[in-house]
């Protein structure tokens, strides 16, 4: 079977198109990875803020209920 110039050109064009698609998808993947990293950092920050606020609220509720004194008796206070 003899390969024609037209078949070679068709395959060459197809390879060029796929190379472009690969480059575009790789760029999208990099952008998505950067976005995912940013979201992970934001989640960590929000979780830390949530935990701190929850602890602060719990302490305020203990102060109001008078239970704070009872919890600190073991600490000498």
N, C-alpha and C positions, 0 to 999 in steps of 0.2 A: 504494500500500500504506500503510495507516494503522497507526501504531505504537500499541500499547495501553499503558495504564499498567502492566500486569503485565509486559510486555516491558521497559519502562524500569526498573522495580523490579528485575527479574532481572539486567539488565546492571549496574545500580548496585551491587547486592549482590556480583556477581562482581568488579567493580572494587575494592570494599572488601576482599574476600578476597585478591585479588592484591596490593593495596597492603600488606596485613599480611604476606603471604608474602615480598614484596620486602624489607620492613624486617627480617624475621627472617633471611633469607639474607644481607643486607648486614651484619648484626651478626655472623653466623657467619663471614663472610668477614674482617671486621676482627679477630675473635678468632684466626682461623687465621693471618692475616698476622703478628699479634703473637707467636703461638706459633712460627711459622717463623723470625722474627727472633731470638727467644730461642734456638732450636736452633742457628741459624747462629753466634751468639756462643759458645755452649757448644762447638760443633765447632771454632771457631777457637782457643779456649783449650786444648782437649784436644790439638789438633794441635801447638800451641806446646809444651805439656808433653811430648808424645811426641818431638818433635824434640830438645828439650833433654835428655831422658833417653837418647835414642839417642846423642847426641854424648857425653854423660857416660860411657856404657857403652863406647863406642869408645875414649875416652881411658883408661879404666881397663884395658881389654884391652891397649892399647899399652904402658901402664906395666908390666903384668905380663909382657908378652913381651919387654920391653927395647927395643922398636922406638921408643919415645918419644924416647930419647936420639938415635937416628939421625935422626929427623925434626927435632929441634931443632938439629942440628949447623949447618945453614944459618943459624940465627938466632944463632949464637955460643954455643950452650949445649949 
